[in-house]
């Protein structure tokens, strides 16, 4: 499942909430979200969109950097076998 977020400014961008009880994939590599934060907060880069593909099954809690009350819960489910 792929998601594309709009980055309207340097305050509002998606951040993986690694401590959320909603998350079910303990091995999720959220380094792309960490790198996004680093890039957005640097003065040398302007980012207007961010895309990420969730490959592994699980629930993922993504919050807005500037408003941690705004959550996007992503549920990735495997196909029926």
Secondary structure, DSSP 8 states (H G I E B T S, - for coil): -EEEEE--SSS--EEE-TT-TT---TT---HHHHHHHHHHHSTT----EEEEE--SSEEEEEEETTEEEEEEEEEE-----
